[in-house]
Amino acid sequence: MAFSASPHCAPPLHRFALRRSPPPQQPLAFMRCPFSSSSRPVYFSPAPTLRIIVSANSKKPSSGRSANSTSASAIDFLTLCHSLKTTKRKGWINHGIKGPESIADHMYRMALMALIAGDLPGVNRERCIKIAIVHDIAEAIVGDITPSCGVPKEEKSRREQAALTEMCKILGGGMRAEEIQELWVEYENNASLEANLVKDFDKVELILQALEYELEHGKVLNEFFLSTEGRVDYLKQDVIKNILFFSDVYSSTLPCDFSGKFQTEIGKSWAREINSRRNSIVAEKRKGPK
């Protein structure tokens, strides 16, 4: 998510729990999962930097697991992913957007972008859709960590990797869990043409949502457009605040050059289209009522 000066950000520890976590000084707590048809106990991982509920049966994946065990692992995993539907994207919250999109909303429209995009040589469309679906999946545990949180990029990646590892254990391991890990790492490292395209979709979805919120809420959200073209320097927040203040006062948009951060022609083309529509809307507003 793009820059925000708000001090409020996603905590490093995951808030998802089926029941309240015991205080740190208490011994490890065992309980039954209220959403699981299985009688397997679930427990809080004792890892010092990550506390989530995991399935005891998922600790040691086995190709010979029973159908009941496989079903229970799948439902445990999907239950954990429920928080992707309910966790709102932090950048919009910090800008006072009421009823903002969730993490799952964001990923879903990215998957649609992958579905409808024109063919590119050497690009696997199905893989793009899969990457879009899983690229933020670790946020089911760590939450939406934005640049305004002040968490270094390396630490953010470490937390998300640890969360993803736990989620794959909950799923029970196996080919599907390995595929999720592989897709996430591919996106994280920008390691393929498919990852390049989906990273562009991530930015396109951001500015399209920003434009929609500008229209819906009467706000000017220039910083989200600036962040996608690489012009936001998080170390120069006072300068940014001045830029945004004057742009807000005059209800103007700032010229955007999308040739920098966007890696594909589709990404650049879609971003230019969104910015063109935004500029047209501003121009109509300046004309005033006819």
ZAFIVO-817447 format. One record per residue (C-alpha): residue number from 1; residue in one letter; chain; x, y, z. Coordinates in nm, 4 decimals. Layout:
ZAFIVO-817447
(NUM, "a", "A", (X, Y, Z))
...
END
This chain:
ZAFIVO-817447
(1, "m", "A", (0.0000, 0.0000, 0.0000))
(2, "a", "A", (0.1221, 0.3488, -0.0664))
(3, "f", "A", (0.2679, 0.6131, 0.1641))
(4, "s", "A", (0.0733, 0.7543, 0.4536))
(5, "a", "A", (0.1915, 0.9822, 0.7312))
(6, "s", "A", (-0.0343, 0.8139, 0.9849))
(7, "p", "A", (0.1478, 0.6481, 1.2769))
(8, "h", "A", (-0.1144, 0.3702, 1.2847))
(9, "c", "A", (-0.0059, 0.0587, 1.1035))
(10, "a", "A", (-0.0447, -0.3147, 1.1074))
(11, "p", "A", (0.1188, -0.4690, 1.4155))
(12, "p", "A", (0.3970, -0.7189, 1.3559))
(13, "l", "A", (0.2061, -0.9916, 1.5352))
(14, "h", "A", (-0.0978, -1.1473, 1.3777))
(15, "r", "A", (-0.4276, -1.0680, 1.5378))
(16, "f", "A", (-0.6140, -1.3673, 1.3974))
(17, "a", "A", (-0.7182, -1.6140, 1.6646))
(18, "l", "A", (-1.0165, -1.8364, 1.7036))
(19, "r", "A", (-1.0045, -1.7675, 2.0752))
(20, "r", "A", (-0.8129, -1.5224, 2.2884))
(21, "s", "A", (-0.4437, -1.5909, 2.3132))
(22, "p", "A", (-0.3157, -1.6444, 2.6697))
(23, "p", "A", (-0.0764, -1.3873, 2.8193))
(24, "p", "A", (0.2924, -1.4541, 2.7391))
(25, "q", "A", (0.3698, -1.5764, 3.0905))
(26, "q", "A", (0.1121, -1.8529, 3.0730))
(27, "p", "A", (0.1992, -2.1970, 2.9384))
(28, "l", "A", (0.1056, -2.3013, 2.5863))
(29, "a", "A", (-0.2730, -2.3215, 2.5554))
(30, "f", "A", (-0.4478, -2.6080, 2.3786))
(31, "m", "A", (-0.8049, -2.5840, 2.2537))
(32, "r", "A", (-1.0487, -2.7201, 2.0022))
(33, "c", "A", (-1.1086, -2.5309, 1.6809))
(34, "p", "A", (-1.4765, -2.4239, 1.6804))
(35, "f", "A", (-1.4872, -2.4228, 1.3004))
(36, "s", "A", (-1.3334, -2.7629, 1.2427))
(37, "s", "A", (-1.5266, -3.0883, 1.2052))
(38, "s", "A", (-1.2212, -3.2619, 1.3397))
(39, "s", "A", (-1.1490, -3.3223, 1.7058))
(40, "r", "A", (-0.7834, -3.2403, 1.6532))
(41, "p", "A", (-0.6400, -2.9869, 1.8966))
(42, "v", "A", (-0.5074, -2.6604, 1.7649))
(43, "y", "A", (-0.2450, -2.4610, 1.9457))
(44, "f", "A", (-0.0609, -2.1340, 1.9504))
(45, "s", "A", (0.2812, -2.1477, 1.7941))
(46, "p", "A", (0.5458, -2.0571, 2.0549))
(47, "a", "A", (0.7548, -1.8678, 1.7982))
(48, "p", "A", (0.8498, -1.5335, 1.9616))
(49, "t", "A", (0.7693, -1.3142, 1.6606))
(50, "l", "A", (0.4625, -1.4865, 1.5261))
(51, "r", "A", (0.1645, -1.6168, 1.7204))
(52, "i", "A", (-0.1015, -1.7922, 1.5216))
(53, "i", "A", (-0.3263, -2.0900, 1.5546))
(54, "v", "A", (-0.1963, -2.3970, 1.3757))
(55, "s", "A", (-0.3266, -2.7463, 1.3398))
(56, "a", "A", (-0.1430, -3.0106, 1.5381))
(57, "n", "A", (-0.2044, -3.2624, 1.2610))
(58, "s", "A", (-0.0484, -3.0333, 1.0012))
(59, "k", "A", (0.2944, -3.0278, 1.1585))
(60, "k", "A", (0.4054, -3.3433, 0.9762))
(61, "p", "A", (0.2546, -3.3679, 0.6285))
(62, "s", "A", (0.2007, -3.7197, 0.5034))
(63, "s", "A", (0.0995, -3.8483, 0.1644))
(64, "g", "A", (-0.0999, -4.1198, 0.3385))
(65, "r", "A", (-0.3311, -3.8888, 0.5310))
(66, "s", "A", (-0.6950, -3.9836, 0.5544))
(67, "a", "A", (-0.9691, -3.7990, 0.3670))
(68, "n", "A", (-1.0982, -3.6582, 0.6975))
(69, "s", "A", (-0.7535, -3.5251, 0.7839))
(70, "t", "A", (-0.7129, -3.3658, 0.4395))
(71, "s", "A", (-1.0568, -3.2038, 0.4622))
(72, "a", "A", (-0.9853, -3.0714, 0.8101))
(73, "s", "A", (-0.6558, -2.9156, 0.6947))
(74, "a", "A", (-0.8277, -2.7513, 0.3986))
(75, "i", "A", (-1.1011, -2.6005, 0.6151))
(76, "d", "A", (-0.8460, -2.4868, 0.8757))
(77, "f", "A", (-0.6508, -2.3117, 0.5994))
(78, "l", "A", (-0.9607, -2.1507, 0.4480))
(79, "t", "A", (-1.0771, -2.0359, 0.7908))
(80, "l", "A", (-0.7457, -1.8603, 0.8411))
(81, "c", "A", (-0.7800, -1.6976, 0.4972))
(82, "h", "A", (-1.1154, -1.5520, 0.6081))
(83, "s", "A", (-0.9256, -1.2584, 0.7550))
(84, "l", "A", (-0.8212, -1.1594, 0.4028))
(85, "k", "A", (-1.1904, -1.0829, 0.3402))
(86, "t", "A", (-1.2331, -0.8791, 0.6577))
(87, "t", "A", (-0.8985, -0.6963, 0.6913))
(88, "k", "A", (-0.9247, -0.3541, 0.5316))
(89, "r", "A", (-0.6323, -0.2090, 0.3385))
(90, "k", "A", (-0.4398, 0.0199, 0.5701))
(91, "g", "A", (-0.3642, 0.3021, 0.3268))
(92, "w", "A", (-0.7337, 0.3737, 0.2758))
(93, "i", "A", (-0.8046, 0.3588, 0.6485))
(94, "n", "A", (-0.5275, 0.6116, 0.7104))
(95, "h", "A", (-0.6933, 0.8453, 0.4595))
(96, "g", "A", (-1.0317, 0.8272, 0.6244))
(97, "i", "A", (-1.2022, 0.6181, 0.3570))
(98, "k", "A", (-1.5163, 0.4669, 0.5064))
(99, "g", "A", (-1.5829, 0.1040, 0.4210))
(100, "p", "A", (-1.2570, 0.0552, 0.2274))
(101, "e", "A", (-1.1663, -0.2485, 0.0247))
(102, "s", "A", (-1.0281, -0.5589, 0.1924))
(103, "i", "A", (-0.7082, -0.7411, 0.1045))
(104, "a", "A", (-0.9166, -1.0057, -0.0736))
(105, "d", "A", (-1.0992, -0.7361, -0.2752))
(106, "h", "A", (-0.7642, -0.6076, -0.3993))
(107, "m", "A", (-0.6334, -0.9527, -0.4942))
(108, "y", "A", (-0.9584, -1.0506, -0.6671))
(109, "r", "A", (-0.9549, -0.7569, -0.9069))
(110, "m", "A", (-0.5890, -0.8225, -0.9799))
(111, "a", "A", (-0.6837, -1.1788, -1.0753))
(112, "l", "A", (-0.9514, -1.0382, -1.3072))
(113, "m", "A", (-0.6874, -0.8165, -1.4670))
(114, "a", "A", (-0.4759, -1.1230, -1.5367))
(115, "l", "A", (-0.7802, -1.2937, -1.6853))
(116, "i", "A", (-0.8730, -1.0165, -1.9297))
(117, "a", "A", (-0.5279, -0.8861, -2.0257))
(118, "g", "A", (-0.4134, -0.9356, -2.3821))
(119, "d", "A", (-0.1732, -1.2159, -2.4592))
(120, "l", "A", (0.1966, -1.1500, -2.4114))
(121, "p", "A", (0.4688, -1.3668, -2.5647))
(122, "g", "A", (0.6053, -1.6132, -2.3119))
(123, "v", "A", (0.3540, -1.5204, -2.0395))
(124, "n", "A", (0.1400, -1.7935, -1.8809))
(125, "r", "A", (-0.2005, -1.6371, -1.8083))
(126, "e", "A", (-0.3066, -1.9105, -1.5653))
(127, "r", "A", (0.0106, -1.8599, -1.3635))
(128, "c", "A", (-0.0539, -1.4849, -1.3521))
(129, "i", "A", (-0.3996, -1.5498, -1.2067))
(130, "k", "A", (-0.2520, -1.7820, -0.9434))
(131, "i", "A", (0.0177, -1.5322, -0.8475))
(132, "a", "A", (-0.2432, -1.2568, -0.8126))
(133, "i", "A", (-0.4485, -1.4759, -0.5783))
(134, "v", "A", (-0.1584, -1.5621, -0.3470))
(135, "h", "A", (0.0700, -1.2580, -0.3617))
(136, "d", "A", (-0.0752, -1.0995, -0.0446))
(137, "i", "A", (-0.1931, -1.4215, 0.1197))
(138, "a", "A", (0.0534, -1.3932, 0.4101))
(139, "e", "A", (-0.1341, -1.0791, 0.5187))
(140, "a", "A", (-0.3940, -1.3152, 0.6622))
(141, "i", "A", (-0.1454, -1.3381, 0.9504))
(142, "v", "A", (0.0770, -1.0290, 0.9454))
(143, "g", "A", (-0.1860, -0.7787, 0.8300))
(144, "d", "A", (-0.1355, -0.5003, 0.5765))
(145, "i", "A", (0.2101, -0.3570, 0.6454))
(146, "t", "A", (0.2422, -0.0252, 0.4651))
(147, "p", "A", (0.5524, 0.1934, 0.4152))
(148, "s", "A", (0.4156, 0.4339, 0.6777))
(149, "c", "A", (0.4600, 0.1593, 0.9378))
(150, "g", "A", (0.8351, 0.2095, 0.9200))
(151, "v", "A", (0.9037, -0.1639, 0.8867))
(152, "p", "A", (1.2149, -0.2258, 0.6732))
(153, "k", "A", (1.1510, -0.4099, 0.3497))
(154, "e", "A", (1.3678, -0.7028, 0.4567))
(155, "e", "A", (1.1810, -0.7382, 0.7877))
(156, "k", "A", (0.8437, -0.7192, 0.6128))
(157, "s", "A", (0.9519, -0.9963, 0.3773))
(158, "r", "A", (1.0799, -1.2067, 0.6688))
(159, "r", "A", (0.7518, -1.1771, 0.8568))
(160, "e", "A", (0.5498, -1.2657, 0.5506))
(161, "q", "A", (0.7705, -1.5628, 0.4674))
(162, "a", "A", (0.7327, -1.6938, 0.8225))
(163, "a", "A", (0.3568, -1.6470, 0.8025))
(164, "l", "A", (0.3383, -1.8250, 0.4682))
(165, "t", "A", (0.5363, -2.1179, 0.6063))
(166, "e", "A", (0.2884, -2.1518, 0.8927))
(167, "m", "A", (-0.0078, -2.1304, 0.6559))
(168, "c", "A", (0.1338, -2.4079, 0.4389))
(169, "k", "A", (0.1798, -2.6227, 0.7478))
(170, "i", "A", (-0.1844, -2.5646, 0.8360))
(171, "l", "A", (-0.2760, -2.6710, 0.4835))
(172, "g", "A", (-0.0904, -2.9927, 0.5518))
(173, "g", "A", (0.1992, -2.9527, 0.3140))
(174, "g", "A", (0.2050, -3.1390, -0.0146))
(175, "m", "A", (0.1961, -3.0217, -0.3750))
(176, "r", "A", (-0.0597, -2.7418, -0.3274))
(177, "a", "A", (0.1285, -2.5920, -0.0334))
(178, "e", "A", (0.4542, -2.6109, -0.2275))
(179, "e", "A", (0.2901, -2.4388, -0.5240))
(180, "i", "A", (0.1644, -2.1542, -0.3036))
(181, "q", "A", (0.5147, -2.1087, -0.1617))
(182, "e", "A", (0.6671, -2.1110, -0.5091))
(183, "l", "A", (0.4194, -1.8585, -0.6488))
(184, "w", "A", (0.4679, -1.6236, -0.3539))
(185, "v", "A", (0.8487, -1.6335, -0.3760))
(186, "e", "A", (0.8334, -1.5802, -0.7522))
(187, "y", "A", (0.6277, -1.2654, -0.7012))
(188, "e", "A", (0.8345, -1.1451, -0.4062))
(189, "n", "A", (1.1571, -1.1742, -0.6073))
(190, "n", "A", (1.0018, -1.0411, -0.9286))
(191, "a", "A", (1.1549, -1.3516, -1.0829))
(192, "s", "A", (0.9516, -1.4086, -1.4000))
(193, "l", "A", (0.7572, -1.2378, -1.6756))
(194, "e", "A", (0.4408, -1.3401, -1.4938))
(195, "a", "A", (0.5639, -1.1765, -1.1727))
(196, "n", "A", (0.6525, -0.8601, -1.3663))
(197, "l", "A", (0.3000, -0.8384, -1.5051))
(198, "v", "A", (0.1262, -0.9083, -1.1738))
(199, "k", "A", (0.3390, -0.6447, -0.9989))
(200, "d", "A", (0.2145, -0.3993, -1.2595))
(201, "f", "A", (-0.1428, -0.5114, -1.1910))
(202, "d", "A", (-0.0809, -0.4440, -0.8207))
(203, "k", "A", (-0.0034, -0.0808, -0.9020))
(204, "v", "A", (-0.2808, -0.0482, -1.1597))
(205, "e", "A", (-0.5372, -0.1786, -0.9111))
(206, "l", "A", (-0.4091, 0.0698, -0.6528))
(207, "i", "A", (-0.4505, 0.3786, -0.8698))
(208, "l", "A", (-0.7821, 0.2596, -1.0128))
(209, "q", "A", (-0.9123, 0.2198, -0.6583))
(210, "a", "A", (-0.7685, 0.5605, -0.5671))
(211, "l", "A", (-0.9561, 0.7211, -0.8574))
(212, "e", "A", (-1.2783, 0.5490, -0.7534))
(213, "y", "A", (-1.2397, 0.6716, -0.3954))
(214, "e", "A", (-1.1661, 1.0253, -0.5172))
(215, "l", "A", (-1.4965, 1.0226, -0.7035))
(216, "e", "A", (-1.6892, 0.8527, -0.4246))
(217, "h", "A", (-1.5533, 1.0493, -0.1293))
(218, "g", "A", (-1.4527, 1.3795, -0.2870))
(219, "k", "A", (-1.0891, 1.3385, -0.1856))
(220, "v", "A", (-0.7647, 1.4062, -0.3721))
(221, "l", "A", (-0.5341, 1.1069, -0.3382))
(222, "n", "A", (-0.2327, 1.2234, -0.5366))
(223, "e", "A", (0.0209, 1.0343, -0.3289))
(224, "f", "A", (-0.1051, 0.6971, -0.4491))
(225, "f", "A", (-0.0475, 0.8019, -0.8089))
(226, "l", "A", (0.2934, 0.9425, -0.7221))
(227, "s", "A", (0.3950, 0.6236, -0.5430))
(228, "t", "A", (0.3271, 0.4085, -0.8494))
(229, "e", "A", (0.5597, 0.6166, -1.0636))
(230, "g", "A", (0.8399, 0.6100, -0.8066))
(231, "r", "A", (0.8293, 0.9773, -0.7083))
(232, "v", "A", (0.7403, 0.9308, -0.3420))
(233, "d", "A", (1.0471, 0.9371, -0.1190))
(234, "y", "A", (0.9452, 0.8183, 0.2260))
(235, "l", "A", (1.2489, 0.9894, 0.3778))
(236, "k", "A", (1.1261, 1.3330, 0.2653))
(237, "q", "A", (0.7834, 1.3397, 0.4185))
(238, "d", "A", (0.7748, 1.7169, 0.4796))
(239, "v", "A", (0.8337, 1.7845, 0.1098))
(240, "i", "A", (0.5623, 1.5379, 0.0156))
(241, "k", "A", (0.3161, 1.6958, 0.2581))
(242, "n", "A", (0.3751, 2.0355, 0.0966))
(243, "i", "A", (0.3245, 1.8936, -0.2528))
(244, "l", "A", (0.0049, 1.7211, -0.1506))
(245, "f", "A", (-0.1207, 2.0257, 0.0400))
(246, "f", "A", (-0.0945, 2.2562, -0.2599))
(247, "s", "A", (-0.2323, 1.9973, -0.5013))
(248, "d", "A", (-0.5299, 1.9420, -0.2725))
(249, "v", "A", (-0.5927, 2.3147, -0.2362))
(250, "y", "A", (-0.6121, 2.3645, -0.6109))
(251, "s", "A", (-0.7923, 2.0343, -0.6717))
(252, "s", "A", (-0.5356, 1.9534, -0.9357))
(253, "t", "A", (-0.3639, 1.6385, -1.0450))
(254, "l", "A", (0.0085, 1.6087, -1.0821))
(255, "p", "A", (0.1695, 1.4946, -1.4079))
(256, "c", "A", (0.2509, 1.1237, -1.3879))
(257, "d", "A", (0.5228, 0.9387, -1.5725))
(258, "f", "A", (0.4506, 0.5664, -1.5547))
(259, "s", "A", (0.7600, 0.4577, -1.7471))
(260, "g", "A", (0.9660, 0.4029, -1.4345))
(261, "k", "A", (0.8053, 0.1526, -1.1987))
(262, "f", "A", (0.5840, -0.0238, -1.4516))
(263, "q", "A", (0.7596, -0.3133, -1.6214))
(264, "t", "A", (0.5154, -0.4107, -1.8980))
(265, "e", "A", (0.3428, -0.2303, -2.1816))
(266, "i", "A", (0.0052, -0.3482, -2.0536))
(267, "g", "A", (0.0756, -0.1980, -1.7119))
(268, "k", "A", (0.1926, 0.1322, -1.8595))
(269, "s", "A", (-0.1020, 0.1503, -2.0991))
(270, "w", "A", (-0.3636, 0.0806, -1.8319))
(271, "a", "A", (-0.2018, 0.3273, -1.5904))
(272, "r", "A", (-0.1995, 0.6002, -1.8564))
(273, "e", "A", (-0.5680, 0.5327, -1.9281))
(274, "i", "A", (-0.6582, 0.5690, -1.5599))
(275, "n", "A", (-0.4568, 0.8887, -1.5280))
(276, "s", "A", (-0.6123, 1.0280, -1.8478))
(277, "r", "A", (-0.9621, 0.9695, -1.7110))
(278, "r", "A", (-0.8620, 1.1342, -1.3853))
(279, "n", "A", (-0.7290, 1.4413, -1.5622))
(280, "s", "A", (-1.0480, 1.4649, -1.7693))
(281, "i", "A", (-1.2598, 1.4559, -1.4551))
(282, "v", "A", (-1.0528, 1.7326, -1.2964))
(283, "a", "A", (-1.0759, 1.9422, -1.6137))
(284, "e", "A", (-1.4547, 1.9109, -1.6132))
(285, "k", "A", (-1.4696, 2.0165, -1.2491))
(286, "r", "A", (-1.2611, 2.3242, -1.3207))
(287, "k", "A", (-1.5073, 2.4327, -1.5883))
(288, "g", "A", (-1.7784, 2.4422, -1.3262))
(289, "p", "A", (-2.1517, 2.4030, -1.3850))
(290, "k", "A", (-2.2687, 2.4775, -1.7388))
END
